[in-house]
Amino acid sequence: MDAIKSATREFIGKYVRNRELADSDDLFASGFVNSLFVMQLVMFVESELATPVADEDLQMDNFRSVDAVAAFVARKAAATPAA
Amino acid sequence: MQLTARQESLLAEARSYVAQEIAPYAGAWDENQAVPESAVAGFAARGHLGALVPREYGGAGLDAVSFGLLNEAVGYGCSSMRSLLTVHSMVVHAVTRWGSEQQRAHWLPRLAGGGSIGAFALSESEAGSDAGRLRTTAQRLPEGGYTLTGGKMWTTFGQRADVYLVFARLDGQITAFLVERGAPGLEVVPVTGMLGTRASLLAELRLDDCRVPADALVGRPGFGLSAVATSALDIGRYSVAWGCVGLLAACADASVAHADERVQFGRPLGEHQLVRRMIADMVTDTTAARLLCLRAGQLKDAGDPATVDATWTAKYFASVKAFRAAADTVQIFGAAGCAEGHPAQRMLRDAKIMEIIEGSTQVQQDYLAQAALRERAV
């Protein structure tokens, strides 16, 4: 969980300028990011966190903060049967 | 350029097809303001409409670089046909990426075979670059389904499409819907007399209490712009960027051939230094644009989020340089290039459109500068 949060924090840091973000800060409510950020964040979650994002996962609550992304990734991992 | 043997062969085949079936007719289609049904059918028969449809749904399942090469080949011959590949593939991508399994199973085989042509309906008369201002509304019906009201403008291939990806406000939030051509309350009005890509069958869509079923919604409410449109536009921008590489190459080839043959002041044009400068810029820009597009494509194939900015860079560079190359091509051909029906004139008109669609040059400059400032601050 810590590794996921750390990677997510680092990724978001590339897109948010001059701001220290807490893991619970709402990225979308505060206008920190532009309209392309959701797409970039989804790609990051899929490629770097190895977590597929399906159409039903499109909920702001899954992506609105570092904490939300980490919880989403953990939930998806728990729901996927081990190979 | 490092391409696989498969990519090289796809490019060679596409170039040969375009040289025989598309390029010779591009002038006539431009004049008639329509690509004929036979061209669309030929494109479909080659499997090009299924370029981005996954194989399990009957498509070619091309990687991003291969898809880009196809766009370059088609853009070399006709920007209007490349526009078909662009908008249709944007709908394919939206359904593949954000559609439900039922939507994928229903639409992708049809889109792959050309049984259904897709078009992208985001722009409105008051919402172009500022897409978030769109006013078309969607309301839930008590019996299920939705009703859409509003108007869409400049929908490429709107006159021909069988299904439209329409963006509307549901409870105030922008949401994507697949609207079939025959939906009650949808009127398709041809838009003619445009400056460039004149054969791309533009239309205005009038939605008057237009009824669509519950399964028309793509993705989730409120994610129409931030997920569905942005990812489709990323593909569209990528397609246009590669199309500009084709346009640049076509300008360079036409200019070089003419400069070699046309004699003025006792020497071929190609031996006049000021003409040589224009040719040097064209061939350099063609190579540079192709490399930027290739980089964006390789990042896409790797699933790297950096492809988003790389695609903006590629499209910005390729479209600006394509317009300059087309203007120089007209200059090299002189009065002949200004004549109605001359390819140089058509390429100049088409190139200007490239600087407006899928992110105007100014929106791209603003975005790319913002990204550079952000990176410096990190």
Interface residues (C-beta under 8 A of the other chain):
Chain A: F11 G13 K14 Y15 R17 N18 N34 S35 L36 F37 V38 M39 Q40 L41 V42 M43 F44 E46 S47 D55 E56 L58 Q59 M60
Chain B: W98 G99 S100 G132 V218 G219 R220 G222 F223 L225 S226 A227 T230 S231 D234 A302 G303 D304 P305 T307 V308 Y367 Q370 L373 R374 E375 A377 V378
